[in-house]
Amino acid sequence: MDQQPPRRRAGDQGGQIRDWQRETWHGPAPVNTNPFEEPDSAPELLEQRSPNVSERSGDFWRENTGYVFGQNTQRGQAVRTEEKPKKRGLSAGLRVVAVLTGITLITVLILYFVVFRVREIRVIGNEGVSASDVIRLSGIRYGDSILSLSEDATERKLTTSASAAGAATGNYHYYCLQFRYIDKQLPGTVVISVKEREPCCWLTWCGIMYVMDKSRMVIFESENNELPQDLVEVQGLDIRSGAHAGQTMVLGSSVQESVFEELFREMRIQQCTDRIREVDLSNTANILMETRAGYTVSLGDRDNLHAKLRALFIIQEELQKMGMEGGTISVSSPETPFYSPPSN
């Protein structure tokens, strides 16, 4: 074991020394003694030294020296120093996630802008309007992204464009055109399904003839005297507005509007429109009709129209077999219909 060198005090080698030097050391500093503390025998130094002499904070004391005040260190013991945290990159897991996300994004962009493009457009359900016109009116173009096509946007575009084309050309078939749906067949085929309104009735108002469908949509208007022979003439409507091709005719009574739609919808279901010559809706509590066979019919109110129309044509067929021509058929109570022969 190495021996410590002898400690010597100031003045051991002779010579004059001042009082404050008598307690100082020439050899190694005493262990566990703070070198910055002044001895009690030299109070004059306390007055002269800087007030910051005991400042022991800052990077210098923590990093450069490694010395920590108030902690004793033994000989040969390593002094602990505070290290700054090292900057670390992304972990391996995060790098894998980032790479996969990038690949997925690139794949989606390629599919969206390159692969899934409109290359073929088919039209079904059209009759009076050509397929090329339907495609043009729909606004769908070759090369569009098939994933971005919207049914709502296509319906609005088709309806607006068809109405404008009808007004510009006078072709009533454009007014008949209705959107149903679009079918996206990946990667590049679009099917546009449409249907066309069916004219079911006509009326004359202010000298102009209007042809309508079951929803009171005006399909055709004309000032000619040529009247449709296979459609139902409607009497007694209280017209307020919408008497133009491409518009829905507005009536003065909401009850009359609903009765109109219910009656013609039921007539279309039973496919008997061509067997009725005239309908009078001036009194919705007692709906009157005239068949093409020459019978006057009283339907009563709007209730149970399905049963009333069925009873009407069953009775008319029986009367024709019996040779009874003309007269009045009352089916206001379809379970107990009533027939009155024509008066002479």
Secondary structure, 3 states (H helix, E strand, C coil): CCCCCCCCECCCCCCCCCHHHCCCECCCCCCCCCCCCCCCCCHHHHHHCCCCCCCCCCHHHHHHHCCCCCCCCCCCCCCCCCCCCCCCCCCHHHHHHHHHHHHHHHHHHHHHHHHCECCEEEEECCCCCCHHHHHHHHCCCCCCEHHHCCHHHHHHHHHHHHHHHHHHHCCCHHHHEEEEEEEEECCCEEEEEEEECCCCEEEEECCEEEEECCCCEEEEEECCCCCCCCCEEEECCCEEECCCCCCECEECCHHHHHHHHHHHHHHHHCCCHHHEEEEECCCCCCEEEEECCCCEEEEECCCCHHHHHHHHHHHHHHHHHCCCCCCEEECCCCCCCEEECCCC
